[in-house]
Amino acid sequence: MEYTTITFETDADGIGVLTINRPDKLNALNADVIQELDACIAEIESRDEVKGVILTGAGSKSFVAGADIRQFTDLDPVQGYTFAQYGQRVFSRLEGLPKPVIAAVNGYALGGGCELAMACHLRVASELATFGQPEVNLGIIPGYGGTQRLPRLVGRGLALEMILTGEHVTARRAYEIGLVNKVVVPAELMSAARQMMQTILNKGPVAVALSLNAVHASDRPLDQGLEHEALLFGQACGTEDFKEGAAAFLERRKPAFVGR
Ligand code: COA
């Protein structure tokens, strides 16, 4: 599919780079971006050669500065509900991918941008990045998952502080509170994200997919999450990758995983 508001390129290692590409609007998420994101996630799901995805924003200033404010000024309650639901569905689809997704946060990650970064599995940030849920300044609330994913990542108190004050937090502060995994100088952002991705892609792909699936279930009550973990652990035990990984350890060599 031809994209106009995003770009998607895959390299020889199977790492796809998905870029939100509206730099003149600080990569704000309009309806076209959300639809193309949805289509691109379907493409990632269906293309076996895509092993993992790095998601970033075009330009040096912004990752994503939120949902496009021009597009939702006239929403009535029913349209607002539908608007939030569609974005949530797309972000949850991204989060549900069985392949690792790393946000490379290059600048403003505000509102829907912070929510998009949180729907990725891991976050690497430039030290110039800024995070925030400023929706209260507009008289609304986060609608693409912010009230749910932020407390899960940083705890309820800090999430409420960000959501109720609308204040931005620096990349360093985001690291301190567990909102991002790593902070690097701007010039090293993409190489740091690639390095983290490569480390993951060197592991058994089935184990990576099952780990994502199992940790995703950590939102469930503990007994259900543990049951789910046991089922997936059993599944992992039946793979060729497990036999190979264990044999390679005992033979003191690098494993050659086949992904099944
Ligand atoms: N929706 C639509 N357009 C946006 C946008 C958004 N969320 N964020 C930025 N833009 C647009 C601006 O309207 C401007 O467009 P224009 O040049 O056609 O006027 C362009 O992007 C550049 O933004 P500008 O505000 O001039 O840049 P700045 O450096 O002065 O400020 C921000 C940067 C991020 C602090 C500021 O743009 C901002 O606060 N954006 C909104 C953030 C927000 O509330 N997000 C949550 C939405 S629910």
Residues whose N, C-alpha, C, O or C-beta is under 5 A from the ligand:
A	BS01	COA	D24 K25 L26 A28 A65 G66 A67 D68 I69 R70 Y108 L110 G111 G112 P134 E135
